[in-house]
Amino acid sequence: MKPKKETIVLPVIDISGKEVEKVELDPRVFDGRVSKGSIYRTVHNYLANKRSGTASTKNRGEVSGGGKKPWRQKGTGRARVGSIRTPLWRHGGVTFGPHPRDFSYSLPKKIKKLALRSVLNNRILDKDMVVLNVLVLENYKTKSFVKILKKIKLKDKILLVINSFSENVMLSVRNIPNIQLVDSKSVNAYDVLRSKKILIIKDALHTITERLK
């Protein structure tokens, strides 16, 4: 028989920083395992897909000018030259320079899911995930949200994961430089790695769990 996996339990707090309940994480998703290989492959894929691939240089045939031979082939005592646009000369073409290309490639969904599970497990093991019971703001003032962060003692690079973007939350968060707001249905491993702390709403945690089962 396989040993029974231990269930990870996290405290759930309110906007005042007080613990109101506890939540048991699904051991099929949050089992404490971290796959470094899947994380590397997923991050590499994400960054490659973001590359514009627009870098371009001109070879000797694309640089304007240089149609006339600078001097005769023999008898001058100098090296033979066929064009002033040779790559050996200033203002000449570029040898083996970059040209526009597509760097993007596909990656299996299973690897992306495994990477997300791994980075979330890592954040939980390092106690860098904070679960909030609910986030409802009466106004859209940045100052009000900063007060909430102080009460729950979060100040580092924060990833705020929610299920739906309310106008008050979006307007309150957008001027805070160390917060990234993401949807629970689109959050990826790269988003989690870029942050130091995760502030996740309880229902968003349930949505991610269902995604990763």
Sequence and secondary structure as in RCSB ss.txt:
>XXXX:A:sequence
MKPKKETIVLPVIDISGKEVEKVELDPRVFDGRVSKGSIYRTVHNYLANKRSGTASTKNRGEVSGGGKKPWRQKG
TGRARVGSIRTPLWRHGGVTFGPHPRDFSYSLPKKIKKLALRSVLNNRILDKDMVVLNVLVLENYKTKSFVKILK
KIKLKDKILLVINSFSENVMLSVRNIPNIQLVDSKSVNAYDVLRSKKILIIKDALHTITERLK
>XXXX:A:secstr
        EEEEE TTS EEEEEE  TTT SS   HHHHHHHHHHHHHHH         TTTSS   S SS SSS
SSS   S TT TTSTT   TT            HHHHHHHHHHHHHHHHHTT EEEES    SS  HHHHHHHHH
HTT  SSEEEEESS  HHHHHHHTT TTEEEEETTT  HHHHHH SEEEEEHHHHHHHHHHH 
